[in-house]
Amino acid sequence: MLALAASGGDRDALQTLLERNWLWLKGMVIARVYRLDLIDDILQDICIKVIDKIDTLKEPERFRPWLATIARREIVNFRRQQARKSALLQQLQQRAEVPESVGLHQAHWSQQACDSIVEALKRIPEKYREVFILKYIKDYSYVQIAEALDIPFTTVQIRLTRSRRMIYDMVQERMRHRNDPR
């Protein structure tokens, strides 16, 4: 009855359904992902999909299998994103020796500066790192980044601005420590 009500637009019924299936769903995600620090993000993505797609539930009595299908798809999407991020980070590390990859002339960069940028990039939160890599290593446009990450255009702008600021601050801090006579 809850699934039927939820598929008809009853948000309270949907919330109750998710609450009743939460531990099972969380266990399913943990069993397939192995990264406890990312479980909440994946569960959030699953919930968003469920909210968006609940009106497509054709057989309310099969809510749990339907939910499991959504969860498996989100886990696959997550793994693909992780693989892309890992590949991009490797490319960044390889290209750190060639400053043109970030759009600047090689004469302006020392290996030390490149290393500082790579280290800073590794330390910033993942959501900022991925937009930075897509923009400055893969040369994606803001629109392409928004589509690839399934986030709004304005979020791309904000994350790029913040990522550049975080990297700049970390590099400056690292340079100050290197130049500190103590």
N, C-alpha and C positions, 0 to 999 in steps of 0.2 A: 504493500500500500504506500509506503514511504517513497519508493522508487517511482511509482506512478504519479504521485503528487509532485515529486521533484521534477519529473520530466514535463509536467504540466506547468511548471513555473513557480512552485512553492519553495521559496528559499529556506524556510525553516526545516522543511522535510529534507532538503538537500544537505543542510548542515548536520542534521541528525544522522543521516546516512553516512556522511563522511566521518563523523565522530564514532559511530558504531564500527566502522571498518578501519579506523585509523591505525590501530596496533598491527593488524594484519597487513595493511598497506605498507606501513613503515618497515615491518619485518621483510616484506617482499623486496623493497628497495635496498635495504641493508644487505640482504643475501646476494644481490646482483652488483652492487657498486663497491663495497669494501672501503669506502672513504667516509667515515663518520662525520667529518667536517663539512661534507657536501650534501648530506642526506636531507637537511631541512630545505635547501635550495631546490632539490629535485622534487621533494614532496610539495613544495609551493607551486612549482611548475605543473605538477600533476593536478593539483586542486584547481588551478586556473583553467586547465584544459577541461576538467570535469564541469566546471561552472559554465564554460563557453559551449560545451557540447551536450549537456544534459538533455536538451530538447531533441537530440537525435537518437536517444535511447528507445529502440523499437520494442524490446521485450523487457519490461520493468522487472520481471521475476529473475532476470539474468543480470542484475546490476553488478554483482561481484565479478563475473567474467568480463563484463564490459569495462569495469574499472581496472581490472588486471591488464586488459589489452592496452588501455590508455597508459598505464604505468610502464608496461614493457616498451612502448613506443617512446615515451619520454626518457627512459633509461638509455635506449639506443641513441636517441638524439644527444643526450648528455655525453655518451661515450664518443660520439663523432666530434662533438665540440672539443672534448678533452684532447682527442687525437690531433685536431687542427691546431689547437693552442700549443701543444707540445711541438708539432712540426714548425710552427711559426717561431717559437722560442729558439729552436735549434737553428733556424735560418738566421735569426737575429744574432745569435752568438757567432755563427760563421761569417756573417756580413759585418760584424763589429770591426773587423780588421780593414774593411773597405768603407770608409766614411761616406762615399757617394750613395750608399744604400739608404742613408737617412737624409739625402738631399743636400749635403754640404760638401764643399771641396776638401779633398784629402789634406791639403797643406794646412788647414785650420785645426787639424786634430792630431793629437799624440795618441799613442797606444794607451797611455794612462787615462786619458779622457774617455776613450772608447770603453775601456774596462769599467770606468766609473759609471758610465751610462748603462752598460749591460747589468752591472750589479744593482744599480738603482731600479732598473726595470724589473729585475727578479724580485725585488722587495716590495713593489707597490701592489695593492690588491689586484686580484685577477681581473675583475671587471674593468679596471682602468688599463691594465697591461694589454688586454686583448684589443681594445679599440686603438691603442697606440701602435701596436704591431700591425694591425690591419691598415692603418693610415700610413705609417711611415716606412714599413718594410714591404708590405704588399701593395702599397699605393692605391688603396681603395678610396673611393669618394665617400663623403658622409652618407649619401643615400645607399651606397653599396654596403657600408658597415651596418647601417640601420637594418637593412634587409637580411644580411648574413646573421646578425645577432638577434633579430626579431625584437628590436627596441625602437622607440621613437627617435626621430631625427634630432630633436632637441637634447635627448639623453646622450646621443653621440657627441654633440657639441660640448656638453657639460663634462662628460668623462674625458674627452681629449684635453680640454682646458685643465682639468684637475690633474690628469696624468702628467702633462708637461710641467706643471707647477711642482708636483711631487718629485719628479725626476730632477728638475733643476735644483730644488732645495737639497736633495740628497747629494747630488754631485758637488754643489757648493760646500756642503758640510764636509764631505770627504776631502775636498781640496784644502779647506781650512785646517783640517787635522794633519794633512801632509805637510803643510807649510808652517805649522805650529812649531816654534823652536824648542818647546819643552821636551 
